[in-house]
């Protein structure tokens, strides 16, 4: 087998024009370089230079040099790629988040992360917590950001922030004139548009007692459009409420007061995360921590 180090010695001599200068470049003694060349020639079965001065390549040497130079360059690129991967400068991160985090936090987190790691690829999707947990469990994504997982899920949960639920309705809606937190009883005669978040509200089964059409809308853009048009009202985490006109956000209370949900990192138990994924996960945690005063109740 031809050793990589022997090829590097040969290339150093070919480019330096003599053994002495090559030895200085490689930090080796001339005797060591000479011995390496001799062993390489014996292994190949032919002379790599014309004459003892090693100033001119033989025909065989020119052929070997072209191959060796390409091999060394390829190896160095591969080595730098590995080092960059370990430094979190390259790689791919697949993640999913509930819309509220995707809307309020992810833009700044992604922008600041890619400023120092432009070669990292990020693949982000919006989903509800149930879907995110499934994606994490199957390994389809590296990690997710969502609510607490169901009991028995093979997912670790690390809380990031708490978020209260609100009732979202159009401007001028009768609910806004109640001048109090909205309860399930207040919604009895409303068309309440369900979404991916309503299923995790404690006691949300009480909403089944309401009258009117049963609507489920999982797409946030469509959901907001329906509410703005007065087709119904919906219940959302406060962070998911868009910062735009035409909508009214009202506190939603249960029997014991305001209803909150915890949002956190969802990661498969015992799963390995690539360095780039670890770096983005930790960066996201720093962003949320820095915004804790405005995000966390």
C-alpha atoms as one frame of an Amber mdcrd trajectory, in Angstrom:
protein
   0.000   0.000   0.000   1.247   3.483  -0.882   1.099   5.673   2.198  -0.411
   9.134   2.002   2.578  10.644   3.806   4.951   9.163   1.202   2.990  10.845
  -1.587   3.165  14.161   0.278   6.941  13.802   0.596   7.247  13.063  -3.115
   5.068  16.056  -4.078   7.118  18.294  -1.761  10.360  17.251  -3.498   8.846
  17.612  -6.974   7.647  21.143  -6.183  10.748  22.238  -4.257  13.185  20.943
  -6.904  15.494  19.233  -4.409  15.441  17.140  -1.238  16.950  19.802   1.038
  14.257  22.417   0.414  11.530  19.773   0.573  12.849  18.597   3.939  12.703
  22.154   5.287   9.108  22.560   4.108   8.021  19.270   5.612   9.977  19.689
   8.833  11.883  16.467   8.276  15.532  15.622   7.831  16.931  15.242   4.293
  17.780  11.639   5.126  14.166  10.898   6.089  12.879  12.458   2.873  15.410
  10.547   0.796  14.449   7.264   2.490  10.729   7.955   1.907  11.346   8.568
  -1.807  13.407   5.389  -2.110  10.699   3.288  -0.474   8.021   4.855  -2.694
  10.021   4.114  -5.852  10.577   0.519  -4.721   6.884   0.118  -4.048   5.908
   1.601  -7.425   8.664  -0.222  -9.290  10.309   2.660 -11.125  12.302   5.904
 -10.780  10.312   9.079 -10.156  13.166  11.477 -11.019  15.825  11.665 -13.698
  19.218  11.780 -11.936  20.208  11.917  -8.285  19.563  15.655  -7.817  15.783
  15.091  -7.930  15.399  18.245 -10.010  13.466  16.737 -12.912  10.612  14.285
 -12.907  10.758  11.159 -15.018   7.832  10.256 -17.258   6.593   7.960 -14.511
   7.174  10.735 -11.963   5.068  13.223 -13.941   2.216  10.720 -14.048   2.484
   9.945 -10.339   2.776  13.643  -9.476  -0.491  14.520 -11.253  -2.333  11.757
  -9.409  -0.656  12.463  -6.058  -1.314  16.200  -6.258  -5.015  15.580  -6.941
  -5.194  12.993  -4.155  -3.583  15.334  -1.613  -5.855  18.234  -2.582  -8.902
  15.988  -2.256  -7.768  14.719   1.125  -7.153  18.246   2.399 -10.595  19.371
   1.237 -12.182  16.384   2.947 -10.241  17.064   6.128 -11.293  20.721   6.157
 -14.890  19.678   5.543 -14.753  17.378   8.567 -13.248  20.134  10.691 -15.862
  22.623   9.501 -18.612  20.132  10.300 -17.199  19.689  13.790 -17.094  23.496
  14.186 -20.791  23.620  13.203 -19.944  25.631  10.067 -21.472  23.147   7.617
 -24.218  20.582   7.773 -27.975  20.368   7.545 -30.562  20.954  10.249 -34.099
  19.604   9.870 -36.612  20.905  12.389 -40.277  21.679  12.897 -41.988  24.232
  15.093 -45.443  25.246  16.169 -46.543  28.341  14.200 -46.275  30.744  17.149
 -42.551  30.095  17.552 -42.073  30.054  13.806 -43.758  33.430  13.564 -42.299
  35.246  16.561 -38.878  33.733  17.263 -37.499  31.692  14.349 -36.839  34.574
  11.913 -34.378  36.270  14.281 -32.848  32.994  15.427 -32.232  31.795  11.872
 -30.912  35.155  10.666 -28.373  35.544  13.453 -27.327  31.878  13.232 -26.611
  31.969   9.503 -24.587  35.171   9.798 -21.707  33.125  11.214 -22.535  29.786
   9.548 -23.624  30.560   5.964 -22.861  27.027   4.753 -25.350  25.373   7.102
 -28.630  24.320   5.454 -31.825  24.778   7.484 -35.067  22.993   6.624 -37.919
  24.374   8.754 -41.570  23.324   8.703 -44.641  24.429  10.666 -46.733  21.755
  12.385 -48.823  21.164  15.468 -47.302  19.481  18.512 -48.770  16.056  17.741
 -47.217  16.047  14.271 -43.904  17.360  15.570 -43.689  14.585  18.164 -44.278
  11.987  15.448 -41.608  13.537  13.233 -39.121  13.500  16.105 -39.917   9.898
  17.040 -39.421   8.656  13.469 -36.201  10.615  13.021 -37.626  12.684  10.160
 -36.359  15.838  11.889 -33.454  16.504  14.212 -35.585  18.204  16.839 -38.751
  20.215  17.196 -40.234  23.079  19.160 -43.730  22.504  20.498 -45.938  21.706
  23.448 -45.483  18.911  25.945 -45.574  15.484  24.290 -48.193  12.859  25.008
 -47.560  10.408  27.812 -45.390   7.540  26.636 -43.826   9.398  23.720 -40.158
   8.578  23.124 -39.340  12.258  23.215 -37.492  14.422  25.710 -39.019  17.806
  26.520 -37.066  20.852  27.692 -39.260  23.820  28.521 -38.391  27.136  26.860
 -41.342  29.441  27.495 -44.939  29.515  28.724 -47.721  30.990  26.627 -51.336
  31.750  27.596 -54.364  30.983  25.460 -56.556  33.768  24.082 -59.762  33.959
  22.093 -59.245  35.591  18.717 -62.161  37.301  17.004 -62.770  40.064  14.503
 -62.861  43.714  15.495 -66.237  44.795  16.883 -67.214  41.230  17.846 -69.760
  40.942  20.664 -67.246  39.043  22.842 -65.097  42.175  23.086 -68.028  43.994
  24.667 -68.158  41.599  27.617 -65.131  43.365  29.109 -63.946  40.238  30.920
 -61.942  37.089  30.258 -63.777  34.732  27.912 -64.923  31.339  29.213 -66.323
  28.218  27.566 -69.818  29.370  28.557 -69.327  32.584  26.560 -68.533  30.530
  23.469 -71.609  28.290  23.604 -73.400  30.030  20.752 -70.286  30.884  18.732
 -68.772  29.130  15.750 -65.461  28.146  17.317 -62.923  27.218  14.661 -60.716
  24.471  16.026 -57.015  24.316  15.165 -53.977  22.270  16.095 -53.617  24.128
  19.388 -57.147  23.735  20.727 -56.736  19.998  21.252 -54.158  20.570  24.000
 -56.267  23.015  26.022 -57.169  21.468  29.401 -60.888  20.742  29.423 -61.126
  21.466  25.702 -63.669  18.634  25.432 -66.150  21.138  26.900 -66.074  22.945
  23.576 -68.025  20.029  22.143 -71.082  21.447  23.907 -71.078  24.539  21.712
 -73.620  25.033  18.956 -72.965  25.975  15.352 -70.811  24.423  12.597 -67.810
  22.255  13.452 -64.740  23.658  11.709 -61.119  22.519  11.922 -58.480  24.629
  10.186 -54.794  23.747  10.615 -53.317  26.306   8.255 -52.658  29.549  10.130
 -53.199  31.835   7.125 -56.605  30.313   6.394 -57.565  30.341  10.057 -56.816
  34.049  10.450 -58.662  34.874   7.235 -61.805  33.093   8.456 -61.698  34.897
  11.802 -61.144  38.272  10.160 -64.145  37.670   7.887 -66.335  37.018  10.932
 -67.022  33.374  10.045 -66.058  32.312  13.549 -63.692  32.781  16.464 -60.752
  30.632  17.475 -58.560  29.940  20.478 -54.812  30.332  20.047 -51.680  30.662
  22.149 -50.933  34.358  22.484 -47.596  34.074  20.695 -49.425  32.735  17.642
 -51.635  35.804  17.303 -50.450  37.880  14.325 -49.506  41.483  14.946 -51.991
  43.014  12.545 -55.235  44.998  12.527 -58.709  43.607  12.042 -58.428  41.205
  14.960 -59.201  41.341  18.667 -57.405  39.145  21.201 -59.210  38.359  24.482
 -57.977  36.388  27.543 -59.376  32.852  27.715 -60.024  31.482  31.210 -60.933
  28.118  32.590 -62.355  27.281  35.993 -59.070  28.200  37.670 -58.206  31.286
  35.662 -55.899  31.833  32.723 -54.897  28.742  30.735 -51.249  28.336  29.824
 -49.203  25.950  27.740 -45.512  25.159  27.956 -43.418  25.315  24.797 -40.078
  23.567  24.648 -37.514  21.587  22.713 -38.593  18.126  21.583 -35.802  15.635
  20.924 -35.832  11.863  20.527 -34.580  10.061  23.597 -30.960   9.008  23.207
 -30.727  10.286  19.638 -27.471  11.680  18.258 -27.570  15.258  17.001 -25.063
  16.437  14.412 -22.913  19.401  15.499 -24.821  21.871  13.316 -28.137  20.780
  14.855 -26.693  21.076  18.359 -25.375  24.542  17.538 -28.735  25.775  16.236
 -30.634  24.222  19.135 -28.372  25.983  21.636 -28.555  29.242  19.682 -32.350
  29.076  19.710 -32.317  28.578  23.468 -30.158  31.690  23.853 -32.575  33.722
  21.708 -35.572  32.614  23.772 -33.707  33.310  27.010 -32.814  36.821  25.849
 -36.487  37.458  25.043 -37.785  35.839  28.226 -39.117  39.111  29.625 -41.432
  39.666  26.657 -42.308  36.061  25.786 -42.810  34.280  29.081 -45.692  35.002
  31.327
